[in-house]
Amino acid sequence: MVTAKSDVTGLPIRTKAKTDSYDAGWEALFNKSPVPLGEDTRPKDAIKRGLSSACKEEEWDCRK
């Protein structure tokens, strides 16, 4: 068996075996559904919602 060696140090390159937690982390990081072009993942501010800066927003509890 031939092992790869580092060009800088001359030591053999060793890696760890993949685990289930490694695979789960990889899936969580890189296999997300892509965000469509022009869409923003952040909450929309008043201007992006089409409100004037002169508008005052109020929170109403519609359950009452």
mmCIF file as Biopython writes it, N, C-alpha, C and O atoms, coordinates in Angstrom:
data_model
#
loop_
_atom_site.group_PDB
_atom_site.id
_atom_site.type_symbol
_atom_site.label_atom_id
_atom_site.label_alt_id
_atom_site.label_comp_id
_atom_site.label_asym_id
_atom_site.label_entity_id
_atom_site.label_seq_id
_atom_site.pdbx_PDB_ins_code
_atom_site.Cartn_x
_atom_site.Cartn_y
_atom_site.Cartn_z
_atom_site.occupancy
_atom_site.B_iso_or_equiv
_atom_site.auth_seq_id
_atom_site.auth_asym_id
_atom_site.pdbx_PDB_model_num
ATOM 1   N N  . MET A ? 1  ? 0.833   -1.180 0.000  1.0 0.0 1  A 1 
ATOM 2   C CA . MET A ? 1  ? 0.000   0.000  0.000  1.0 0.0 1  A 1 
ATOM 3   C C  . MET A ? 1  ? 0.886   1.255  0.000  1.0 0.0 1  A 1 
ATOM 4   O O  . MET A ? 1  ? 1.814   1.369  0.801  1.0 0.0 1  A 1 
ATOM 5   N N  . VAL A ? 2  ? 0.595   2.161  -0.879 1.0 0.0 2  A 1 
ATOM 6   C CA . VAL A ? 2  ? 1.366   3.387  -0.991 1.0 0.0 2  A 1 
ATOM 7   C C  . VAL A ? 2  ? 0.616   4.490  -0.235 1.0 0.0 2  A 1 
ATOM 8   O O  . VAL A ? 2  ? -0.573  4.714  -0.462 1.0 0.0 2  A 1 
ATOM 9   N N  . THR A ? 3  ? 1.326   5.167  0.659  1.0 0.0 3  A 1 
ATOM 10  C CA . THR A ? 3  ? 0.712   6.273  1.388  1.0 0.0 3  A 1 
ATOM 11  C C  . THR A ? 3  ? 1.208   7.584  0.807  1.0 0.0 3  A 1 
ATOM 12  O O  . THR A ? 3  ? 2.356   7.698  0.377  1.0 0.0 3  A 1 
ATOM 13  N N  . ALA A ? 4  ? 0.331   8.564  0.801  1.0 0.0 4  A 1 
ATOM 14  C CA . ALA A ? 4  ? 0.713   9.886  0.307  1.0 0.0 4  A 1 
ATOM 15  C C  . ALA A ? 4  ? 1.534   10.592 1.375  1.0 0.0 4  A 1 
ATOM 16  O O  . ALA A ? 4  ? 1.296   10.435 2.572  1.0 0.0 4  A 1 
ATOM 17  N N  . LYS A ? 5  ? 2.496   11.363 0.920  1.0 0.0 5  A 1 
ATOM 18  C CA . LYS A ? 5  ? 3.332   12.117 1.847  1.0 0.0 5  A 1 
ATOM 19  C C  . LYS A ? 5  ? 3.206   13.601 1.564  1.0 0.0 5  A 1 
ATOM 20  O O  . LYS A ? 5  ? 3.013   14.014 0.420  1.0 0.0 5  A 1 
ATOM 21  N N  . SER A ? 6  ? 3.316   14.390 2.603  1.0 0.0 6  A 1 
ATOM 22  C CA . SER A ? 6  ? 3.284   15.834 2.479  1.0 0.0 6  A 1 
ATOM 23  C C  . SER A ? 6  ? 4.552   16.318 1.794  1.0 0.0 6  A 1 
ATOM 24  O O  . SER A ? 6  ? 5.655   15.878 2.118  1.0 0.0 6  A 1 
ATOM 25  N N  . ASP A ? 7  ? 4.382   17.233 0.839  1.0 0.0 7  A 1 
ATOM 26  C CA . ASP A ? 7  ? 5.549   17.783 0.146  1.0 0.0 7  A 1 
ATOM 27  C C  . ASP A ? 7  ? 6.393   18.642 1.079  1.0 0.0 7  A 1 
ATOM 28  O O  . ASP A ? 7  ? 7.608   18.740 0.910  1.0 0.0 7  A 1 
ATOM 29  N N  . VAL A ? 8  ? 5.748   19.262 2.062  1.0 0.0 8  A 1 
ATOM 30  C CA . VAL A ? 8  ? 6.449   20.189 2.940  1.0 0.0 8  A 1 
ATOM 31  C C  . VAL A ? 8  ? 7.197   19.456 4.048  1.0 0.0 8  A 1 
ATOM 32  O O  . VAL A ? 8  ? 8.389   19.680 4.257  1.0 0.0 8  A 1 
ATOM 33  N N  . THR A ? 9  ? 6.482   18.569 4.763  1.0 0.0 9  A 1 
ATOM 34  C CA . THR A ? 9  ? 7.092   17.923 5.926  1.0 0.0 9  A 1 
ATOM 35  C C  . THR A ? 9  ? 7.643   16.542 5.627  1.0 0.0 9  A 1 
ATOM 36  O O  . THR A ? 9  ? 8.519   16.064 6.347  1.0 0.0 9  A 1 
ATOM 37  N N  . GLY A ? 10 ? 7.150   15.889 4.579  1.0 0.0 10 A 1 
ATOM 38  C CA . GLY A ? 10 ? 7.597   14.536 4.279  1.0 0.0 10 A 1 
ATOM 39  C C  . GLY A ? 10 ? 6.893   13.476 5.110  1.0 0.0 10 A 1 
ATOM 40  O O  . GLY A ? 10 ? 7.170   12.285 4.963  1.0 0.0 10 A 1 
ATOM 41  N N  . LEU A ? 11 ? 5.975   13.903 5.989  1.0 0.0 11 A 1 
ATOM 42  C CA . LEU A ? 11 ? 5.236   12.953 6.821  1.0 0.0 11 A 1 
ATOM 43  C C  . LEU A ? 11 ? 4.057   12.378 6.049  1.0 0.0 11 A 1 
ATOM 44  O O  . LEU A ? 11 ? 3.526   13.029 5.149  1.0 0.0 11 A 1 
ATOM 45  N N  . PRO A ? 12 ? 3.642   11.152 6.401  1.0 0.0 12 A 1 
ATOM 46  C CA . PRO A ? 12 ? 2.476   10.585 5.705  1.0 0.0 12 A 1 
ATOM 47  C C  . PRO A ? 12 ? 1.200   11.367 6.044  1.0 0.0 12 A 1 
ATOM 48  O O  . PRO A ? 12 ? 1.023   11.839 7.166  1.0 0.0 12 A 1 
ATOM 49  N N  . ILE A ? 13 ? 0.322   11.489 5.047  1.0 0.0 13 A 1 
ATOM 50  C CA . ILE A ? 13 ? -0.961  12.174 5.232  1.0 0.0 13 A 1 
ATOM 51  C C  . ILE A ? 13 ? -1.974  11.151 5.726  1.0 0.0 13 A 1 
ATOM 52  O O  . ILE A ? 13 ? -2.210  10.129 5.081  1.0 0.0 13 A 1 
ATOM 53  N N  . ARG A ? 14 ? -2.564  11.440 6.874  1.0 0.0 14 A 1 
ATOM 54  C CA . ARG A ? 14 ? -3.554  10.528 7.458  1.0 0.0 14 A 1 
ATOM 55  C C  . ARG A ? 14 ? -4.875  11.268 7.606  1.0 0.0 14 A 1 
ATOM 56  O O  . ARG A ? 14 ? -4.897  12.433 8.003  1.0 0.0 14 A 1 
ATOM 57  N N  . THR A ? 15 ? -5.958  10.605 7.292  1.0 0.0 15 A 1 
ATOM 58  C CA . THR A ? 15 ? -7.291  11.183 7.455  1.0 0.0 15 A 1 
ATOM 59  C C  . THR A ? 15 ? -8.137  10.256 8.316  1.0 0.0 15 A 1 
ATOM 60  O O  . THR A ? 15 ? -7.859  9.063  8.442  1.0 0.0 15 A 1 
ATOM 61  N N  . LYS A ? 16 ? -9.178  10.840 8.904  1.0 0.0 16 A 1 
ATOM 62  C CA . LYS A ? 16 ? -10.091 10.043 9.715  1.0 0.0 16 A 1 
ATOM 63  C C  . LYS A ? 16 ? -11.173 9.442  8.831  1.0 0.0 16 A 1 
ATOM 64  O O  . LYS A ? 16 ? -11.465 9.962  7.754  1.0 0.0 16 A 1 
ATOM 65  N N  . ALA A ? 17 ? -11.754 8.367  9.281  1.0 0.0 17 A 1 
ATOM 66  C CA . ALA A ? 17 ? -12.863 7.745  8.564  1.0 0.0 17 A 1 
ATOM 67  C C  . ALA A ? 17 ? -14.126 8.582  8.750  1.0 0.0 17 A 1 
ATOM 68  O O  . ALA A ? 17 ? -14.303 9.223  9.786  1.0 0.0 17 A 1 
ATOM 69  N N  . LYS A ? 18 ? -15.008 8.575  7.740  1.0 0.0 18 A 1 
ATOM 70  C CA . LYS A ? 18 ? -16.261 9.320  7.846  1.0 0.0 18 A 1 
ATOM 71  C C  . LYS A ? 18 ? -17.171 8.661  8.873  1.0 0.0 18 A 1 
ATOM 72  O O  . LYS A ? 18 ? -17.222 7.436  8.984  1.0 0.0 18 A 1 
ATOM 73  N N  . THR A ? 19 ? -17.895 9.500  9.627  1.0 0.0 19 A 1 
ATOM 74  C CA . THR A ? 19 ? -18.856 9.002  10.598 1.0 0.0 19 A 1 
ATOM 75  C C  . THR A ? 19 ? -20.243 9.493  10.214 1.0 0.0 19 A 1 
ATOM 76  O O  . THR A ? 19 ? -20.395 10.318 9.314  1.0 0.0 19 A 1 
ATOM 77  N N  . ASP A ? 20 ? -21.254 8.975  10.907 1.0 0.0 20 A 1 
ATOM 78  C CA . ASP A ? 20 ? -22.630 9.398  10.641 1.0 0.0 20 A 1 
ATOM 79  C C  . ASP A ? 20 ? -22.822 10.874 10.975 1.0 0.0 20 A 1 
ATOM 80  O O  . ASP A ? 20 ? -23.551 11.574 10.272 1.0 0.0 20 A 1 
ATOM 81  N N  . SER A ? 21 ? -22.182 11.353 12.031 1.0 0.0 21 A 1 
ATOM 82  C CA . SER A ? 21 ? -22.333 12.765 12.384 1.0 0.0 21 A 1 
ATOM 83  C C  . SER A ? 21 ? -21.651 13.658 11.344 1.0 0.0 21 A 1 
ATOM 84  O O  . SER A ? 21 ? -22.119 14.766 11.083 1.0 0.0 21 A 1 
ATOM 85  N N  . TYR A ? 22 ? -20.558 13.190 10.752 1.0 0.0 22 A 1 
ATOM 86  C CA . TYR A ? 22 ? -19.908 13.938 9.677  1.0 0.0 22 A 1 
ATOM 87  C C  . TYR A ? 22 ? -20.853 14.044 8.481  1.0 0.0 22 A 1 
ATOM 88  O O  . TYR A ? 22 ? -21.022 15.122 7.912  1.0 0.0 22 A 1 
ATOM 89  N N  . ASP A ? 23 ? -21.463 12.929 8.106  1.0 0.0 23 A 1 
ATOM 90  C CA . ASP A ? 23 ? -22.393 12.939 6.974  1.0 0.0 23 A 1 
ATOM 91  C C  . ASP A ? 23 ? -23.587 13.848 7.238  1.0 0.0 23 A 1 
ATOM 92  O O  . ASP A ? 23 ? -24.034 14.565 6.342  1.0 0.0 23 A 1 
ATOM 93  N N  . ALA A ? 24 ? -24.106 13.823 8.465  1.0 0.0 24 A 1 
ATOM 94  C CA . ALA A ? 24 ? -25.249 14.673 8.808  1.0 0.0 24 A 1 
ATOM 95  C C  . ALA A ? 24 ? -24.864 16.150 8.737  1.0 0.0 24 A 1 
ATOM 96  O O  . ALA A ? 24 ? -25.649 16.971 8.262  1.0 0.0 24 A 1 
ATOM 97  N N  . GLY A ? 25 ? -23.678 16.491 9.201  1.0 0.0 25 A 1 
ATOM 98  C CA . GLY A ? 25 ? -23.207 17.866 9.137  1.0 0.0 25 A 1 
ATOM 99  C C  . GLY A ? 25 ? -23.011 18.329 7.705  1.0 0.0 25 A 1 
ATOM 100 O O  . GLY A ? 25 ? -23.337 19.467 7.367  1.0 0.0 25 A 1 
ATOM 101 N N  . TRP A ? 26 ? -22.482 17.454 6.865  1.0 0.0 26 A 1 
ATOM 102 C CA . TRP A ? 26 ? -22.287 17.774 5.455  1.0 0.0 26 A 1 
ATOM 103 C C  . TRP A ? 26 ? -23.631 18.047 4.795  1.0 0.0 26 A 1 
ATOM 104 O O  . TRP A ? 26 ? -23.783 19.019 4.055  1.0 0.0 26 A 1 
ATOM 105 N N  . GLU A ? 27 ? -24.600 17.188 5.065  1.0 0.0 27 A 1 
ATOM 106 C CA . GLU A ? 27 ? -25.932 17.368 4.484  1.0 0.0 27 A 1 
ATOM 107 C C  . GLU A ? 27 ? -26.553 18.688 4.932  1.0 0.0 27 A 1 
ATOM 108 O O  . GLU A ? 27 ? -27.169 19.391 4.131  1.0 0.0 27 A 1 
ATOM 109 N N  . ALA A ? 28 ? -26.391 19.021 6.208  1.0 0.0 28 A 1 
ATOM 110 C CA . ALA A ? 28 ? -26.976 20.250 6.735  1.0 0.0 28 A 1 
ATOM 111 C C  . ALA A ? 28 ? -26.338 21.484 6.112  1.0 0.0 28 A 1 
ATOM 112 O O  . ALA A ? 28 ? -27.016 22.488 5.892  1.0 0.0 28 A 1 
ATOM 113 N N  . LEU A ? 29 ? -25.048 21.421 5.826  1.0 0.0 29 A 1 
ATOM 114 C CA . LEU A ? 29 ? -24.348 22.586 5.271  1.0 0.0 29 A 1 
ATOM 115 C C  . LEU A ? 29 ? -24.543 22.758 3.773  1.0 0.0 29 A 1 
ATOM 116 O O  . LEU A ? 29 ? -24.815 23.865 3.309  1.0 0.0 29 A 1 
ATOM 117 N N  . PHE A ? 30 ? -24.409 21.695 3.022  1.0 0.0 30 A 1 
ATOM 118 C CA . PHE A ? 30 ? -24.279 21.839 1.575  1.0 0.0 30 A 1 
ATOM 119 C C  . PHE A ? 30 ? -25.475 21.381 0.764  1.0 0.0 30 A 1 
ATOM 120 O O  . PHE A ? 30 ? -25.527 21.670 -0.431 1.0 0.0 30 A 1 
ATOM 121 N N  . ASN A ? 31 ? -26.424 20.694 1.338  1.0 0.0 31 A 1 
ATOM 122 C CA . ASN A ? 31 ? -27.556 20.214 0.551  1.0 0.0 31 A 1 
ATOM 123 C C  . ASN A ? 31 ? -28.837 20.964 0.889  1.0 0.0 31 A 1 
ATOM 124 O O  . ASN A ? 31 ? -29.914 20.372 0.958  1.0 0.0 31 A 1 
ATOM 125 N N  . LYS A ? 32 ? -28.710 22.276 1.101  1.0 0.0 32 A 1 
ATOM 126 C CA . LYS A ? 32 ? -29.874 23.113 1.336  1.0 0.0 32 A 1 
ATOM 127 C C  . LYS A ? 32 ? -30.511 23.443 -0.004 1.0 0.0 32 A 1 
ATOM 128 O O  . LYS A ? 32 ? -29.835 23.465 -1.033 1.0 0.0 32 A 1 
ATOM 129 N N  . SER A ? 33 ? -31.816 23.700 0.013  1.0 0.0 33 A 1 
ATOM 130 C CA . SER A ? 33 ? -32.450 24.115 -1.228 1.0 0.0 33 A 1 
ATOM 131 C C  . SER A ? 33 ? -31.965 25.521 -1.573 1.0 0.0 33 A 1 
ATOM 132 O O  . SER A ? 33 ? -31.890 26.380 -0.695 1.0 0.0 33 A 1 
ATOM 133 N N  . PRO A ? 34 ? -31.640 25.761 -2.821 1.0 0.0 34 A 1 
ATOM 134 C CA . PRO A ? 34 ? -31.093 27.064 -3.195 1.0 0.0 34 A 1 
ATOM 135 C C  . PRO A ? 34 ? -32.150 28.160 -3.097 1.0 0.0 34 A 1 
ATOM 136 O O  . PRO A ? 34 ? -33.341 27.912 -3.281 1.0 0.0 34 A 1 
ATOM 137 N N  . VAL A ? 35 ? -31.697 29.359 -2.809 1.0 0.0 35 A 1 
ATOM 138 C CA . VAL A ? 35 ? -32.576 30.520 -2.764 1.0 0.0 35 A 1 
ATOM 139 C C  . VAL A ? 35 ? -32.747 31.013 -4.199 1.0 0.0 35 A 1 
ATOM 140 O O  . VAL A ? 35 ? -31.752 31.246 -4.884 1.0 0.0 35 A 1 
ATOM 141 N N  . PRO A ? 36 ? -33.989 31.178 -4.672 1.0 0.0 36 A 1 
ATOM 142 C CA . PRO A ? 36 ? -34.188 31.642 -6.049 1.0 0.0 36 A 1 
ATOM 143 C C  . PRO A ? 36 ? -33.534 33.006 -6.287 1.0 0.0 36 A 1 
ATOM 144 O O  . PRO A ? 36 ? -33.414 33.816 -5.368 1.0 0.0 36 A 1 
ATOM 145 N N  . LEU A ? 37 ? -33.120 33.244 -7.517 1.0 0.0 37 A 1 
ATOM 146 C CA . LEU A ? 37 ? -32.493 34.518 -7.872 1.0 0.0 37 A 1 
ATOM 147 C C  . LEU A ? 37 ? -33.428 35.674 -7.563 1.0 0.0 37 A 1 
ATOM 148 O O  . LEU A ? 37 ? -34.620 35.611 -7.867 1.0 0.0 37 A 1 
ATOM 149 N N  . GLY A ? 38 ? -32.903 36.714 -6.971 1.0 0.0 38 A 1 
ATOM 150 C CA . GLY A ? 38 ? -33.693 37.894 -6.655 1.0 0.0 38 A 1 
ATOM 151 C C  . GLY A ? 38 ? -34.420 37.805 -5.323 1.0 0.0 38 A 1 
ATOM 152 O O  . GLY A ? 38 ? -34.994 38.797 -4.874 1.0 0.0 38 A 1 
ATOM 153 N N  . GLU A ? 39 ? -34.411 36.644 -4.679 1.0 0.0 39 A 1 
ATOM 154 C CA . GLU A ? 39 ? -35.082 36.480 -3.393 1.0 0.0 39 A 1 
ATOM 155 C C  . GLU A ? 39 ? -34.082 36.756 -2.274 1.0 0.0 39 A 1 
ATOM 156 O O  . GLU A ? 39 ? -32.878 36.555 -2.431 1.0 0.0 39 A 1 
ATOM 157 N N  . ASP A ? 40 ? -34.603 37.215 -1.154 1.0 0.0 40 A 1 
ATOM 158 C CA . ASP A ? 40 ? -33.768 37.543 -0.015 1.0 0.0 40 A 1 
ATOM 159 C C  . ASP A ? 40 ? -34.177 36.644 1.143  1.0 0.0 40 A 1 
ATOM 160 O O  . ASP A ? 40 ? -35.365 36.390 1.340  1.0 0.0 40 A 1 
ATOM 161 N N  . THR A ? 41 ? -33.209 36.161 1.909  1.0 0.0 41 A 1 
ATOM 162 C CA . THR A ? 41 ? -33.523 35.278 3.033  1.0 0.0 41 A 1 
ATOM 163 C C  . THR A ? 41 ? -33.762 36.061 4.319  1.0 0.0 41 A 1 
ATOM 164 O O  . THR A ? 41 ? -34.257 35.504 5.299  1.0 0.0 41 A 1 
ATOM 165 N N  . ARG A ? 42 ? -33.419 37.335 4.326  1.0 0.0 42 A 1 
ATOM 166 C CA . ARG A ? 42 ? -33.606 38.158 5.513  1.0 0.0 42 A 1 
ATOM 167 C C  . ARG A ? 42 ? -35.046 38.653 5.596  1.0 0.0 42 A 1 
ATOM 168 O O  . ARG A ? 42 ? -35.733 38.702 4.576  1.0 0.0 42 A 1 
ATOM 169 N N  . PRO A ? 43 ? -35.519 39.023 6.790  1.0 0.0 43 A 1 
ATOM 170 C CA . PRO A ? 43 ? -36.867 39.584 6.903  1.0 0.0 43 A 1 
ATOM 171 C C  . PRO A ? 43 ? -36.964 40.878 6.099  1.0 0.0 43 A 1 
ATOM 172 O O  . PRO A ? 43 ? -36.014 41.658 6.043  1.0 0.0 43 A 1 
ATOM 173 N N  . LYS A ? 44 ? -38.117 41.094 5.479  1.0 0.0 44 A 1 
ATOM 174 C CA . LYS A ? 44 ? -38.289 42.273 4.648  1.0 0.0 44 A 1 
ATOM 175 C C  . LYS A ? 44 ? -38.528 43.502 5.507  1.0 0.0 44 A 1 
ATOM 176 O O  . LYS A ? 44 ? -39.307 43.467 6.459  1.0 0.0 44 A 1 
ATOM 177 N N  . ASP A ? 45 ? -37.855 44.580 5.165  1.0 0.0 45 A 1 
ATOM 178 C CA . ASP A ? 45 ? -38.069 45.830 5.873  1.0 0.0 45 A 1 
ATOM 179 C C  . ASP A ? 45 ? -39.265 46.558 5.245  1.0 0.0 45 A 1 
ATOM 180 O O  . ASP A ? 45 ? -39.857 46.071 4.282  1.0 0.0 45 A 1 
ATOM 181 N N  . ALA A ? 46 ? -39.611 47.712 5.790  1.0 0.0 46 A 1 
ATOM 182 C CA . ALA A ? 46 ? -40.800 48.442 5.353  1.0 0.0 46 A 1 
ATOM 183 C C  . ALA A ? 46 ? -40.715 48.836 3.884  1.0 0.0 46 A 1 
ATOM 184 O O  . ALA A ? 46 ? -41.722 48.777 3.178  1.0 0.0 46 A 1 
ATOM 185 N N  . ILE A ? 47 ? -39.559 49.229 3.415  1.0 0.0 47 A 1 
ATOM 186 C CA . ILE A ? 47 ? -39.419 49.653 2.027  1.0 0.0 47 A 1 
ATOM 187 C C  . ILE A ? 47 ? -39.646 48.481 1.078  1.0 0.0 47 A 1 
ATOM 188 O O  . ILE A ? 47 ? -40.313 48.636 0.055  1.0 0.0 47 A 1 
ATOM 189 N N  . LYS A ? 48 ? -39.098 47.306 1.406  1.0 0.0 48 A 1 
ATOM 190 C CA . LYS A ? 48 ? -39.291 46.143 0.545  1.0 0.0 48 A 1 
ATOM 191 C C  . LYS A ? 48 ? -40.738 45.648 0.571  1.0 0.0 48 A 1 
ATOM 192 O O  . LYS A ? 48 ? -41.186 44.996 -0.372 1.0 0.0 48 A 1 
ATOM 193 N N  . ARG A ? 49 ? -41.460 45.952 1.634  1.0 0.0 49 A 1 
ATOM 194 C CA . ARG A ? 49 ? -42.876 45.594 1.701  1.0 0.0 49 A 1 
ATOM 195 C C  . ARG A ? 49 ? -43.750 46.635 1.023  1.0 0.0 49 A 1 
ATOM 196 O O  . ARG A ? 49 ? -44.967 46.463 0.960  1.0 0.0 49 A 1 
ATOM 197 N N  . GLY A ? 50 ? -43.158 47.716 0.512  1.0 0.0 50 A 1 
ATOM 198 C CA . GLY A ? 50 ? -43.900 48.722 -0.223 1.0 0.0 50 A 1 
ATOM 199 C C  . GLY A ? 50 ? -44.491 49.803 0.652  1.0 0.0 50 A 1 
ATOM 200 O O  . GLY A ? 50 ? -45.409 50.502 0.223  1.0 0.0 50 A 1 
ATOM 201 N N  . LEU A ? 51 ? -43.992 49.963 1.872  1.0 0.0 51 A 1 
ATOM 202 C CA . LEU A ? 51 ? -44.511 50.996 2.762  1.0 0.0 51 A 1 
ATOM 203 C C  . LEU A ? 51 ? -43.621 52.228 2.715  1.0 0.0 51 A 1 
ATOM 204 O O  . LEU A ? 51 ? -42.402 52.127 2.573  1.0 0.0 51 A 1 
ATOM 205 N N  . SER A ? 52 ? -44.242 53.379 2.834  1.0 0.0 52 A 1 
ATOM 206 C CA . SER A ? 52 ? -43.499 54.626 2.873  1.0 0.0 52 A 1 
ATOM 207 C C  . SER A ? 52 ? -42.763 54.734 4.199  1.0 0.0 52 A 1 
ATOM 208 O O  . SER A ? 52 ? -43.165 54.128 5.192  1.0 0.0 52 A 1 
ATOM 209 N N  . SER A ? 53 ? -41.690 55.505 4.211  1.0 0.0 53 A 1 
ATOM 210 C CA . SER A ? 53 ? -40.960 55.702 5.459  1.0 0.0 53 A 1 
ATOM 211 C C  . SER A ? 53 ? -41.766 56.567 6.427  1.0 0.0 53 A 1 
ATOM 212 O O  . SER A ? 53 ? -41.458 56.617 7.618  1.0 0.0 53 A 1 
ATOM 213 N N  . ALA A ? 54 ? -42.803 57.255 5.918  1.0 0.0 54 A 1 
ATOM 214 C CA . ALA A ? 54 ? -43.651 58.081 6.775  1.0 0.0 54 A 1 
ATOM 215 C C  . ALA A ? 54 ? -44.719 57.242 7.490  1.0 0.0 54 A 1 
ATOM 216 O O  . ALA A ? 54 ? -45.350 57.725 8.431  1.0 0.0 54 A 1 
ATOM 217 N N  . CYS A ? 55 ? -44.924 56.013 7.061  1.0 0.0 55 A 1 
ATOM 218 C CA . CYS A ? 55 ? -45.932 55.151 7.687  1.0 0.0 55 A 1 
ATOM 219 C C  . CYS A ? 55 ? -45.442 54.676 9.048  1.0 0.0 55 A 1 
ATOM 220 O O  . CYS A ? 55 ? -44.259 54.391 9.235  1.0 0.0 55 A 1 
ATOM 221 N N  . LYS A ? 56 ? -46.373 54.596 9.994  1.0 0.0 56 A 1 
ATOM 222 C CA . LYS A ? 56 ? -46.060 54.021 11.296 1.0 0.0 56 A 1 
ATOM 223 C C  . LYS A ? 56 ? -46.723 52.656 11.369 1.0 0.0 56 A 1 
ATOM 224 O O  . LYS A ? 56 ? -47.919 52.521 11.109 1.0 0.0 56 A 1 
ATOM 225 N N  . GLU A ? 57 ? -45.954 51.661 11.718 1.0 0.0 57 A 1 
ATOM 226 C CA . GLU A ? 57 ? -46.492 50.309 11.802 1.0 0.0 57 A 1 
ATOM 227 C C  . GLU A ? 57 ? -46.937 50.031 13.229 1.0 0.0 57 A 1 
ATOM 228 O O  . GLU A ? 57 ? -46.277 50.425 14.191 1.0 0.0 57 A 1 
ATOM 229 N N  . GLU A ? 58 ? -48.072 49.343 13.347 1.0 0.0 58 A 1 
ATOM 230 C CA . GLU A ? 58 ? -48.597 48.967 14.651 1.0 0.0 58 A 1 
ATOM 231 C C  . GLU A ? 58 ? -48.823 47.468 14.680 1.0 0.0 58 A 1 
ATOM 232 O O  . GLU A ? 58 ? -49.189 46.865 13.672 1.0 0.0 58 A 1 
ATOM 233 N N  . GLU A ? 59 ? -48.604 46.875 15.836 1.0 0.0 59 A 1 
ATOM 234 C CA . GLU A ? 59 ? -48.894 45.458 16.031 1.0 0.0 59 A 1 
ATOM 235 C C  . GLU A ? 59 ? -50.273 45.343 16.658 1.0 0.0 59 A 1 
ATOM 236 O O  . GLU A ? 59 ? -50.503 45.876 17.744 1.0 0.0 59 A 1 
ATOM 237 N N  . TRP A ? 60 ? -51.190 44.659 15.997 1.0 0.0 60 A 1 
ATOM 238 C CA . TRP A ? 60 ? -52.532 44.452 16.516 1.0 0.0 60 A 1 
ATOM 239 C C  . TRP A ? 60 ? -52.709 42.977 16.830 1.0 0.0 60 A 1 
ATOM 240 O O  . TRP A ? 60 ? -52.309 42.115 16.048 1.0 0.0 60 A 1 
ATOM 241 N N  . ASP A ? 61 ? -53.304 42.693 17.968 1.0 0.0 61 A 1 
ATOM 242 C CA . ASP A ? 61 ? -53.619 41.309 18.343 1.0 0.0 61 A 1 
ATOM 243 C C  . ASP A ? 61 ? -55.001 40.993 17.794 1.0 0.0 61 A 1 
ATOM 244 O O  . ASP A ? 61 ? -56.008 41.466 18.321 1.0 0.0 61 A 1 
ATOM 245 N N  . CYS A ? 62 ? -55.047 40.199 16.741 1.0 0.0 62 A 1 
ATOM 246 C CA . CYS A ? 62 ? -56.318 39.906 16.076 1.0 0.0 62 A 1 
ATOM 247 C C  . CYS A ? 62 ? -57.099 38.794 16.795 1.0 0.0 62 A 1 
ATOM 248 O O  . CYS A ? 62 ? -58.204 38.450 16.376 1.0 0.0 62 A 1 
ATOM 249 N N  . ARG A ? 63 ? -56.539 38.239 17.862 1.0 0.0 63 A 1 
ATOM 250 C CA . ARG A ? 63 ? -57.231 37.162 18.582 1.0 0.0 63 A 1 
ATOM 251 C C  . ARG A ? 63 ? -58.220 37.717 19.586 1.0 0.0 63 A 1 
ATOM 252 O O  . ARG A ? 63 ? -58.969 36.940 20.178 1.0 0.0 63 A 1 
ATOM 253 N N  . LYS A ? 64 ? -58.260 39.031 19.810 1.0 0.0 64 A 1 
ATOM 254 C CA . LYS A ? 64 ? -59.176 39.618 20.801 1.0 0.0 64 A 1 
ATOM 255 C C  . LYS A ? 64 ? -60.477 39.989 20.158 1.0 0.0 64 A 1 
ATOM 256 O O  . LYS A ? 64 ? -61.376 40.496 20.830 1.0 0.0 64 A 1 
#
